[in-house]
Amino acid sequence: MEEDVEIKLIERRKLEALRKRIKTAAAPPRPEKTDREVVESMLYDRGDEVLDAAYSFFPAQTERLVKEISGMVRDGRLKDRVSGGELYSIFRQLGLRFNLKTSIKVQDKGKLVDLSEKLARTEGGSG
């Protein structure tokens, strides 16, 4: 009787080891996210626009900052998401100043239109 129990234990261990080998062999390794992908996943509220603009004006400096921020995310030192305004402020504090395309939208007859368009229509007498 004891031999049956021991044999079953050995079979169970071998089966478990085989399952582990199959699982690791079948699962393709996930490619690690790039630094930029890590940072982009933390951005909200036009953060992606700020990052794209920064790359177009200051590619080397932006890459260095992205590497630093992604390191902070990976180390767990940065857990909160970063807004576009906060990211833009970081670039400005570092002396990297650039312009972003901004527009102010207002509601006009149920539609959102640019403020400049609304003002132009109002001045023209049709509003």
C-alpha positions, 0 to 999 in steps of 0.5 A: 500500500505504501508503495502505491502512495509513493508511486502516485506522489512521484507521478504527481510531481513528474506531471507537475514538472511536465506542466511547468515545462510545457507552460514556459515553453508555450508562452512566448516572452512578452516584449518589454515596453519601451521607455516611451510606452511606459511614459505614455501609459501614465499620461492623461489630459493631452499629455500625449500631445505635449510629449509629441510636441516636445519630441519634435522640438527637443528630441534628445532632451525629451528622450532623456527625460522620458528615460528618467520618468520611465525609470521612476515608474518602473521603480515604483517611485512614480505611481500617479498619472501625469497630466499634460499640464504637469508634463508641460510644466516639467519641460518649462522648468528644465528650460525647454520651452515650446508652443502647443496648439491650443484652442478654446471651444464654445457651444453655439447652437448645440455644437462646439465651435472655436471661439475665434469662429464664434467671434467672427460670426458675431462681429459680422452680424450673423450671430 
